[in-house]
Amino acid sequence: MTKLLGAERLLRDVGLRVTRPRLAVLDAVHERPHARTEAVLTDVRAELGAVSHQAVYDVLRVLTEAGLVRRIQPSGSVARYEARVGDNHHHVVCRACGCIADVDCAVGATPCLTASDDNGFSIDEAEVVYWGRCSSCSSKSAA
């Protein structure tokens, strides 16, 4: 019940109407970090019954535009959604299985995060994707 009230408050705080599909999508994204649209759709249908792909896509777009979820799309991957927003964190992606994990913002000397030429832009965010192999895939390839 508290989780539901928190989601309702989040929607109202950004000026969105509280609807069952919005609550269900927001809950699915909070439960599954880096969720593909299909996974969100599966979770929403389990909670609400028949819901169209388009309805879920529309809700994801609205929630992304409102800043309640973040859409990421690493090279070679479908779009994914996460509830961790507003902190400029980065991601690490496994080249073998495609799993994604969060990486907090780089610390210490970070020359690659400072643009050599901002071209007149007022830069407020840097997006970094680290690539490698997760521990599970590293273990499999070593065997």
MDAnalysis code that builds the backbone (N, CA, C; Angstrom):
import MDAnalysis as mda
import numpy as np

u = mda.Universe.empty(429, n_residues=143, atom_resindex=np.repeat(np.arange(143), 3), trajectory=True)
u.add_TopologyAttr("name", ["N", "CA", "C"] * 143)
u.add_TopologyAttr("resid", np.arange(1, 144))
u.add_TopologyAttr("resname", ["MET", "THR", "LYS", "LEU", "LEU", "GLY", "ALA", "GLU", "ARG", "LEU", "LEU", "ARG", "ASP", "VAL", "GLY", "LEU", "ARG", "VAL", "THR", "ARG", "PRO", "ARG", "LEU", "ALA", "VAL", "LEU", "ASP", "ALA", "VAL", "HIS", "GLU", "ARG", "PRO", "HIS", "ALA", "ARG", "THR", "GLU", "ALA", "VAL", "LEU", "THR", "ASP", "VAL", "ARG", "ALA", "GLU", "LEU", "GLY", "ALA", "VAL", "SER", "HIS", "GLN", "ALA", "VAL", "TYR", "ASP", "VAL", "LEU", "ARG", "VAL", "LEU", "THR", "GLU", "ALA", "GLY", "LEU", "VAL", "ARG", "ARG", "ILE", "GLN", "PRO", "SER", "GLY", "SER", "VAL", "ALA", "ARG", "TYR", "GLU", "ALA", "ARG", "VAL", "GLY", "ASP", "ASN", "HIS", "HIS", "HIS", "VAL", "VAL", "CYS", "ARG", "ALA", "CYS", "GLY", "CYS", "ILE", "ALA", "ASP", "VAL", "ASP", "CYS", "ALA", "VAL", "GLY", "ALA", "THR", "PRO", "CYS", "LEU", "THR", "ALA", "SER", "ASP", "ASP", "ASN", "GLY", "PHE", "SER", "ILE", "ASP", "GLU", "ALA", "GLU", "VAL", "VAL", "TYR", "TRP", "GLY", "ARG", "CYS", "SER", "SER", "CYS", "SER", "SER", "LYS", "SER", "ALA", "ALA"])
u.atoms.positions = np.array([
    [0.820, -1.201, 0.000],
    [0.000, 0.000, 0.000],
    [0.858, 1.256, 0.000],
    [1.938, 1.270, 0.789],
    [2.818, 2.433, 0.852],
    [3.470, 2.673, -0.500],
    [3.869, 1.587, -1.188],
    [4.491, 1.705, -2.501],
    [3.521, 2.368, -3.476],
    [2.253, 1.965, -3.421],
    [1.234, 2.533, -4.294],
    [1.049, 4.017, -4.024],
    [0.991, 4.391, -2.751],
    [0.838, 5.799, -2.404],
    [2.034, 6.610, -2.864],
    [3.225, 6.036, -2.767],
    [4.426, 6.722, -3.233],
    [4.381, 6.952, -4.736],
    [3.921, 5.964, -5.491],
    [3.817, 6.096, -6.946],
    [2.770, 7.136, -7.314],
    [1.659, 7.134, -6.600],
    [0.623, 8.146, -6.847],
    [1.180, 9.543, -6.609],
    [1.943, 9.695, -5.547],
    [2.539, 10.997, -5.224],
    [3.524, 11.429, -6.308],
    [4.355, 10.487, -6.777],
    [5.305, 10.799, -7.852],
    [4.575, 11.327, -9.086],
    [3.511, 10.652, -9.479],
    [2.753, 11.080, -10.655],
    [2.145, 12.464, -10.444],
    [1.530, 12.657, -9.305],
    [0.907, 13.968, -9.029],
    [1.934, 15.085, -8.946],
    [3.106, 14.787, -8.384],
    [4.143, 15.813, -8.233],
    [4.631, 16.355, -9.574],
    [4.532, 15.559, -10.633],
    [4.948, 16.038, -11.952],
    [3.750, 16.423, -12.821],
    [2.577, 16.497, -12.195],
    [1.390, 16.964, -12.898],
    [0.701, 15.936, -13.772],
    [0.936, 14.656, -13.510],
    [0.290, 13.607, -14.292],
    [-0.907, 13.041, -13.531],
    [-1.932, 12.682, -14.291],
    [-3.077, 12.003, -13.684],
    [-2.646, 10.619, -13.224],
    [-3.230, 10.172, -12.151],
    [-2.955, 8.828, -11.637],
    [-3.906, 7.868, -12.338],
    [-3.341, 6.942, -13.109],
    [-4.136, 5.920, -13.783],
    [-3.543, 4.555, -13.452],
    [-4.366, 3.533, -13.578],
    [-3.887, 2.177, -13.293],
    [-2.720, 1.786, -14.206],
    [-2.789, 2.058, -15.515],
    [-1.640, 1.711, -16.362],
    [-0.361, 2.453, -15.962],
    [-0.457, 3.722, -15.624],
    [0.735, 4.469, -15.206],
    [1.311, 3.897, -13.916],
    [0.445, 3.563, -12.975],
    [0.924, 2.967, -11.726],
    [1.589, 1.619, -11.987],
    [0.970, 0.814, -12.843],
    [1.511, -0.524, -13.126],
    [2.849, -0.435, -13.854],
    [2.981, 0.478, -14.814],
    [4.240, 0.625, -15.540],
    [5.314, 1.155, -14.607],
    [4.985, 2.148, -13.813],
    [5.956, 2.699, -12.870],
    [6.432, 1.627, -11.898],
    [5.521, 0.810, -11.414],
    [5.875, -0.281, -10.510],
    [6.782, -1.296, -11.207],
    [6.449, -1.656, -12.443],
    [7.255, -2.632, -13.185],
    [8.675, -2.125, -13.395],
    [8.823, -0.850, -13.730],
    [10.157, -0.294, -13.957],
    [10.940, -0.234, -12.646],
    [10.265, 0.069, -11.543],
    [10.946, 0.088, -10.242],
    [11.377, -1.320, -9.830],
    [10.592, -2.323, -10.176],
    [10.895, -3.700, -9.798],
    [11.980, -4.331, -10.668],
    [12.138, -3.858, -11.903],
    [13.091, -4.454, -12.847],
    [13.999, -3.374, -13.431],
    [15.108, -3.087, -12.792],
    [16.027, -2.104, -13.369],
    [16.490, -2.536, -14.763],
    [16.551, -1.600, -15.678],
    [17.002, -1.820, -17.047],
    [16.062, -2.763, -17.800],
    [14.778, -2.633, -17.545],
    [13.778, -3.513, -18.140],
    [13.534, -3.184, -19.606],
    [13.435, -4.232, -20.406],
    [12.993, -4.081, -21.798],
    [11.488, -3.821, -21.778],
    [10.992, -3.221, -22.839],
    [9.558, -2.939, -22.938],
    [8.737, -4.214, -22.794],
    [9.198, -5.309, -23.382],
    [8.459, -6.573, -23.301],
    [8.311, -7.043, -21.855],
    [9.355, -6.871, -21.051],
    [9.281, -7.274, -19.642],
    [8.292, -6.394, -18.891],
    [8.302, -5.104, -19.193],
    [7.346, -4.187, -18.563],
    [5.926, -4.591, -18.962],
    [5.730, -4.867, -20.240],
    [4.412, -5.279, -20.728],
    [3.933, -6.545, -20.029],
    [4.806, -7.526, -19.872],
    [4.454, -8.773, -19.191],
    [4.012, -8.498, -17.755],
    [4.772, -7.667, -17.043],
    [4.421, -7.345, -15.660],
    [3.102, -6.581, -15.563],
    [2.906, -5.640, -16.467],
    [1.674, -4.844, -16.452],
    [0.469, -5.732, -16.746],
    [0.611, -6.618, -17.727],
    [-0.497, -7.531, -18.046],
    [-0.795, -8.473, -16.890],
    [0.235, -8.900, -16.163],
    [0.016, -9.767, -15.003],
    [-0.782, -9.033, -13.931],
    [-0.592, -7.733, -13.853],
    [-1.296, -6.949, -12.835],
    [-2.672, -6.477, -13.291],
    [-2.787, -6.064, -14.558],
    [-4.030, -5.438, -15.020],
    [-4.850, -6.264, -15.992],
    [-4.280, -7.321, -16.535],
    [-4.977, -8.069, -17.576],
    [-4.608, -7.532, -18.943],
    [-5.572, -7.478, -19.829],
    [-5.318, -7.074, -21.218],
    [-4.925, -5.595, -21.300],
    [-3.707, -5.369, -21.765],
    [-3.190, -4.023, -22.010],
    [-2.414, -4.090, -23.318],
    [-2.619, -3.116, -24.181],
    [-1.954, -3.144, -25.485],
    [-0.491, -2.719, -25.382],
    [0.286, -3.180, -26.366],
    [1.674, -2.731, -26.474],
    [1.714, -1.211, -26.538],
    [0.827, -0.641, -27.368],
    [0.839, 0.803, -27.575],
    [0.573, 1.557, -26.286],
    [-0.312, 1.041, -25.451],
    [-0.594, 1.708, -24.179],
    [0.653, 1.743, -23.299],
    [1.385, 0.636, -23.253],
    [2.606, 0.587, -22.450],
    [3.667, 1.517, -23.031],
    [3.832, 1.501, -24.364],
    [4.778, 2.426, -25.002],
    [4.416, 3.877, -24.679],
    [3.132, 4.196, -24.748],
    [2.691, 5.565, -24.472],
    [2.985, 5.969, -23.030],
    [2.721, 5.066, -22.098],
    [2.987, 5.362, -20.690],
    [4.488, 5.518, -20.458],
    [5.293, 4.644, -21.041],
    [6.745, 4.765, -20.888],
    [7.243, 6.108, -21.432],
    [6.696, 6.534, -22.565],
    [7.084, 7.827, -23.145],
    [6.713, 8.976, -22.213],
    [5.499, 8.949, -21.692],
    [5.031, 10.006, -20.795],
    [5.864, 10.042, -19.514],
    [6.140, 8.875, -18.943],
    [6.934, 8.816, -17.711],
    [8.368, 9.269, -17.957],
    [8.909, 8.952, -19.136],
    [10.258, 9.402, -19.486],
    [10.286, 10.920, -19.647],
    [9.322, 11.454, -20.375],
    [9.251, 12.905, -20.576],
    [9.073, 13.650, -19.254],
    [8.379, 13.031, -18.312],
    [8.145, 13.652, -17.000],
    [9.335, 13.500, -16.067],
    [10.330, 12.699, -16.478],
    [11.519, 12.508, -15.663],
    [11.370, 11.477, -14.561],
    [10.321, 10.653, -14.637],
    [10.114, 9.621, -13.614],
    [10.840, 8.325, -13.946],
    [11.111, 8.095, -15.206],
    [11.925, 6.959, -15.627],
    [12.938, 7.456, -16.646],
    [13.979, 6.684, -16.838],
    [15.030, 7.027, -17.789],
    [15.093, 5.938, -18.849],
    [15.174, 6.342, -20.093],
    [15.299, 5.418, -21.219],
    [16.769, 5.356, -21.602],
    [17.301, 4.149, -21.668],
    [18.677, 3.966, -22.131],
    [18.646, 2.981, -23.292],
    [19.621, 3.096, -24.172],
    [19.693, 2.170, -25.290],
    [21.144, 1.987, -25.694],
    [21.840, 1.078, -24.998],
    [23.221, 0.794, -25.379],
    [23.281, 0.294, -26.821],
    [24.371, 0.561, -27.483],
    [24.560, 0.144, -28.868],
    [24.243, -1.346, -29.033],
    [23.424, -1.663, -30.024],
    [23.086, -3.054, -30.310],
    [21.987, -3.616, -29.427],
    [21.388, -2.790, -28.577],
    [20.354, -3.257, -27.644],
    [19.042, -2.536, -27.924],
    [17.958, -3.165, -27.515],
    [16.667, -2.480, -27.543],
    [16.633, -1.468, -26.402],
    [15.687, -0.562, -26.462],
    [15.534, 0.418, -25.390],
    [15.205, -0.288, -24.082],
    [15.717, 0.268, -23.019],
    [15.449, -0.243, -21.676],
    [15.085, 0.930, -20.786],
    [14.428, 0.632, -19.691],
    [13.933, 1.682, -18.806],
    [14.357, 1.406, -17.372],
    [14.644, 2.491, -16.668],
    [15.035, 2.367, -15.273],
    [14.422, 3.503, -14.470],
    [14.269, 3.264, -13.178],
    [13.678, 4.252, -12.294],
    [14.725, 5.145, -11.636],
    [15.984, 4.803, -11.769],
    [17.041, 5.620, -11.181],
    [17.276, 6.820, -12.100],
    [16.810, 7.965, -11.683],
    [16.884, 9.174, -12.506],
    [17.541, 10.314, -11.739],
    [18.058, 11.272, -12.475],
    [18.516, 12.522, -11.888],
    [19.867, 12.505, -11.213],
    [20.631, 11.420, -11.332],
    [21.913, 11.390, -10.632],
    [23.105, 11.227, -11.571],
    [22.873, 11.260, -12.877],
    [23.938, 11.180, -13.880],
    [24.827, 9.950, -13.683],
    [24.221, 8.818, -13.344],
    [25.009, 7.594, -13.245],
    [25.219, 6.997, -14.640],
    [26.091, 6.018, -14.715],
    [26.455, 5.406, -15.981],
    [26.111, 3.919, -15.948],
    [26.510, 3.193, -16.983],
    [26.169, 1.771, -17.081],
    [27.354, 0.965, -17.574],
    [27.373, -0.309, -17.172],
    [28.310, -1.276, -17.701],
    [27.474, -2.375, -18.364],
    [27.891, -2.757, -19.575],
    [27.121, -3.711, -20.373],
    [28.009, -4.904, -20.709],
    [27.475, -6.108, -20.506],
    [28.209, -7.324, -20.859],
    [28.115, -7.542, -22.365],
    [29.268, -7.695, -22.994],
    [29.322, -7.926, -24.441],
    [28.741, -9.292, -24.822],
    [28.752, -10.239, -23.902],
    [28.301, -11.592, -24.214],
    [26.792, -11.761, -24.009],
    [26.296, -11.458, -22.826],
    [24.881, -11.727, -22.531],
    [23.998, -10.483, -22.546],
    [24.606, -9.298, -22.553],
    [23.832, -8.067, -22.631],
    [23.315, -7.542, -21.308],
    [23.658, -8.193, -20.195],
    [23.166, -7.688, -18.913],
    [23.763, -6.291, -18.668],
    [23.024, -5.490, -17.917],
    [23.416, -4.106, -17.656],
    [23.406, -3.871, -16.151],
    [24.405, -3.150, -15.671],
    [24.460, -2.773, -14.260],
    [24.760, -1.280, -14.167],
    [24.335, -0.679, -13.080],
    [24.603, 0.735, -12.833],
    [26.027, 0.933, -12.352],
    [26.603, 2.051, -12.740],
    [27.918, 2.472, -12.268],
    [27.752, 3.918, -11.819],
    [28.098, 4.193, -10.572],
    [27.993, 5.565, -10.101],
    [28.908, 6.460, -10.914],
    [28.624, 7.751, -10.896],
    [29.396, 8.712, -11.667],
    [30.885, 8.562, -11.376],
    [31.688, 8.740, -12.409],
    [33.143, 8.605, -12.273],
    [33.675, 9.550, -11.207],
    [34.677, 9.089, -10.483],
    [35.288, 9.899, -9.422],
    [36.752, 10.149, -9.762],
    [37.339, 11.117, -9.091],
    [38.748, 11.421, -9.329],
    [38.926, 12.177, -10.631],
    [40.111, 12.096, -11.197],
    [40.405, 12.780, -12.452],
    [39.608, 12.129, -13.578],
    [38.800, 12.903, -14.257],
    [37.939, 12.372, -15.312],
    [38.036, 13.236, -16.570],
    [39.212, 13.268, -17.187],
    [39.372, 14.140, -18.353],
    [38.427, 13.799, -19.506],
    [38.036, 12.541, -19.635],
    [37.154, 12.182, -20.748],
    [35.721, 12.674, -20.537],
    [35.399, 13.102, -19.339],
    [34.053, 13.615, -19.081],
    [33.957, 15.122, -19.293],
    [35.074, 15.753, -19.592],
    [35.081, 17.180, -19.897],
    [35.279, 17.319, -21.400],
    [34.315, 17.921, -22.059],
    [34.387, 18.058, -23.514],
    [35.566, 18.939, -23.914],
    [36.313, 18.501, -24.908],
    [37.445, 19.304, -25.377],
    [36.956, 20.577, -26.055],
    [35.756, 20.533, -26.636],
    [35.131, 21.707, -27.246],
    [33.635, 21.564, -27.021],
    [33.060, 22.474, -26.248],
    [31.627, 22.370, -25.954],
    [30.756, 22.904, -27.084],
    [31.376, 23.448, -28.144],
    [30.638, 23.948, -29.309],
    [29.510, 24.903, -28.937],
    [29.698, 25.638, -27.855],
    [28.702, 26.608, -27.426],
    [27.581, 26.033, -26.579],
    [27.640, 24.752, -26.312],
    [26.606, 24.114, -25.497],
    [26.877, 24.374, -24.015],
    [25.821, 24.405, -23.241],
    [25.934, 24.412, -21.792],
    [25.722, 22.967, -21.357],
    [26.796, 22.226, -21.185],
    [26.724, 20.783, -20.922],
    [26.341, 20.540, -19.471],
    [25.333, 19.670, -19.264],
    [24.888, 19.371, -17.906],
    [24.896, 17.879, -17.579],
    [25.302, 17.052, -18.546],
    [25.300, 15.611, -18.302],
    [26.261, 14.931, -19.272],
    [26.890, 13.874, -18.810],
    [27.728, 13.043, -19.673],
    [27.202, 11.619, -19.588],
    [27.108, 10.952, -20.723],
    [26.633, 9.573, -20.740],
    [27.802, 8.663, -21.098],
    [28.110, 7.759, -20.191],
    [29.230, 6.845, -20.388],
    [28.696, 5.421, -20.310],
    [29.119, 4.595, -21.251],
    [28.774, 3.174, -21.206],
    [30.089, 2.394, -21.195],
    [30.277, 1.622, -20.152],
    [31.440, 0.747, -20.051],
    [31.045, -0.601, -20.645],
    [31.938, -1.222, -21.383],
    [31.678, -2.516, -22.013],
    [32.680, -3.540, -21.502],
    [32.232, -4.764, -21.347],
    [33.101, -5.840, -20.895],
    [32.325, -7.131, -20.821],
    [32.746, -8.007, -19.933],
    [32.035, -9.269, -19.704],
    [31.679, -9.363, -18.237],
    [30.436, -9.748, -17.975],
    [30.010, -9.916, -16.582],
    [30.757, -11.105, -15.977],
    [30.693, -11.244, -14.671],
    [31.434, -12.324, -14.009],
    [30.971, -13.700, -14.475],
    [29.677, -13.858, -14.725],
    [29.172, -15.148, -15.175],
    [29.720, -15.510, -16.554],
    [29.703, -14.550, -17.479],
    [30.204, -14.827, -18.833],
    [31.721, -14.965, -18.834],
    [32.402, -14.233, -17.970],
    [33.868, -14.376, -17.859],
    [34.229, -15.766, -17.375],
    [33.471, -16.279, -16.411],
    [33.723, -17.628, -15.893],
    [33.494, -18.679, -16.968],
    [32.447, -18.506, -17.773],
    [32.132, -19.477, -18.836],
    [33.221, -19.484, -19.897],
    [33.732, -18.310, -20.270],
    [34.744, -18.265, -21.320],
    [36.096, -18.778, -20.835],
    [36.342, -18.688, -19.529],
    [37.605, -19.185, -18.958],
    [37.602, -20.716, -18.878],
    [36.408, -21.286, -18.807],
    [36.302, -22.753, -18.634],
    [36.534, -23.511, -19.909],
])
